[in-house]
Amino acid sequence: MATTPEAEKADPYTLTPEGIKEPPVGWKASFRYLGPGLILSASIVGSGELIATTTLGAQAGFVLLWMVIISTLVKVAVQVELARWTIATGKPALTGYNDVPPKLGRLGWVNVLWLLLALSKLLQVAGIIGGTAVAFSIMIPIGGDPLGFVSLVSWTLFLVVASIALLYSNKYSLIERGAVLLVVVFTFVTVLIALGLPFTPFAYGGDDVLTGLTFLIPAGTVGAAVAMFGITGVGADEITFYTYWCLEKGYARWTGPNDGSEEWARRARGWIRVMYKDVFVSWVIYTFGTLAFYLMGAAVLAPQGLVPQGNSMITTLSRIYTDTLGEWASILFLIGAIAVLGSTMWAAIPSWARMYTNLLAMLGVLDWHDQDARLRWIRIFTVALPIVWGVLYLTIQSPVVMVQIGGVMTGIFLLAVVVAVWYLRRTETDPRLYGGNAYTTTLVVSSIAIGLLGVYTILQVFGVKIA
């Protein structure tokens, strides 16, 4: 998955004939060009899986297993379509969103909604920092009480400073390699535990799994289910920032500027096929991670009536491990929790820093194609965002609620993303790059499903009850 040295030096957001590279053919040749999807997986298998999905499993048992599967699958086609547009044009998502009429001043309406999403995501990522701080605090308490103010403040401060120090350079290769390491750790630990559950007192069987495929939503779990649908799999924020990582990996630069030639179209189709492989690998990783967390919540927490809440979330979730393997396994859970939540932080900080910087560029604060100015602002946000998230967590101290608020807003913003994707497909994507009929059908189904989720979420926000 290595990135070539020249990819670090040249500006991935500027397409030139000098940057052109022939696309690889086949899985073996393409493997070293994968990577954006692993950063995506690091972000996805975090707050949604460890917190929202496990919480939903604890509340509903196995009956909502079907929604876990659908939530990871249904949004992929929209992600692919936006990434296709990015490879064809060399533009990141927020630049494209701004092209969707009407505009409100300098910003398009989609980016105005994105601002609202960004505000809600401040709470969600703050909840992730809080969950990670609690895991560290339980493992190595400072000042006695692991959930006491001194220990939580100390570990939150440590995480903020460490995140800034590690990510300040904002090199793509560093971010990708860190994501790969964290993905490997949490995937191995989590799937191992989930597969081991049938050999413990909390075993689940085929009947339990079939119960979860009946397409029912039990009373009292609708809110958590909607939040989970918005968070798990690729959410609106991941669909958006995936385009930045596709650009920084080099897919668009290697395709080159569209000169109208068949050679350009052939290269573009080749790099789009590489992107397909990248998306598929990430989908496999986060789907297995999501299913593993849901099964653990349903099999271990639900029968005991345990639902993660507040700062006790980590200790409640640790029961998944201690109740199946014994007290010694609590350290295994804490390491897994730190890897899972830490991976989301690792991906979220540079991703949001890029999106905020892109927004400022559209507001005229900087020239997006000025590499030095862009990196300077990305670093400013790399410092500012962890500080804001840490302060918000210490103020609210309820990671589960904070994450679920972000999930609801994600469900609403997905509607706007679908509209933008179809608009950009029709107006800016070269028709020679469209997928076949089967893909187009999948995109339509995906768009309808996301639209229904968004409408339902909006109705719930305004208190409209649907029987």
Stockholm file with secondary structure:
# STOCKHOLM 1.0

chainA/1-467         MATTPEAEKADPYTLTPEGIKEPPVGWKASFRYLGPGLILSASIVGSGELIATTTLGAQAGFVLLWMVIISTLVKVAVQVELARWTIATGKPALTGYNDVPPKLGRLGWVNVLWLLLALSKLLQVAGIIGGTAVAFSIMIPIGGDPLGFVSLVSWTLFLVVASIALLYSNKYSLIERGAVLLVVVFTFVTVLIALGLPFTPFAYGGDDVLTGLTFLIPAGTVGAAVAMFGITGVGADEITFYTYWCLEKGYARWTGPNDGSEEWARRARGWIRVMYKDVFVSWVIYTFGTLAFYLMGAAVLAPQGLVPQGNSMITTLSRIYTDTLGEWASILFLIGAIAVLGSTMWAAIPSWARMYTNLLAMLGVLDWHDQDARLRWIRIFTVALPIVWGVLYLTIQSPVVMVQIGGVMTGIFLLAVVVAVWYLRRTETDPRLYGGNAYTTTLVVSSIAIGLLGVYTILQVFGVKIA
#=GR chainA/1-467 SS CCCCHHHHHSCTTSCCGGGCCCCCCSHHHHGGGCCHHHHHHHHHTTIIIIIIIHHHHHHHGGGGHHHHHHHHHTTHHHHHHHHHHHHHHCCCHHHHHTTSSCEETTEEHHHHHHHHHHHHHHHHHHHHHHHHHHHHHHHSCSSSCTTSHHHHHHHHHHHHHHHHHHHTTCCHHHHHHHHHHHHHHHHHHHHHHHHHGGGSTTCCCHHHHHHTTSCCCCTTCHHHHHHHHHHSSSCHHHHHHHHHHHHHHTHHHHHCCCCSCHHHHHHHHHHHHHHHHHHHHHHHHHHHHHHHHHHHIIIIIHHHTCCCCGGGHHHHHHHHHHHHHCGGGHHHHHHHHHHHHHHHHHHHHHHHHHHHHHHHHHTTSSCTTCHHHHHHHHHHHHHHHHHHHHHHHHHHCCHHHHHHHHHHHHHHHHHHHHHHHHHHHHHTSCGGGCCCHHHHHHHHHHHHHHHHHHHHHHHHHTTCCCC
#=GC SS_cons         CCCCHHHHHSCTTSCCGGGCCCCCCSHHHHGGGCCHHHHHHHHHTTIIIIIIIHHHHHHHGGGGHHHHHHHHHTTHHHHHHHHHHHHHHCCCHHHHHTTSSCEETTEEHHHHHHHHHHHHHHHHHHHHHHHHHHHHHHHSCSSSCTTSHHHHHHHHHHHHHHHHHHHTTCCHHHHHHHHHHHHHHHHHHHHHHHHHGGGSTTCCCHHHHHHTTSCCCCTTCHHHHHHHHHHSSSCHHHHHHHHHHHHHHTHHHHHCCCCSCHHHHHHHHHHHHHHHHHHHHHHHHHHHHHHHHHHHIIIIIHHHTCCCCGGGHHHHHHHHHHHHHCGGGHHHHHHHHHHHHHHHHHHHHHHHHHHHHHHHHHTTSSCTTCHHHHHHHHHHHHHHHHHHHHHHHHHHCCHHHHHHHHHHHHHHHHHHHHHHHHHHHHHTSCGGGCCCHHHHHHHHHHHHHHHHHHHHHHHHHTTCCCC
//
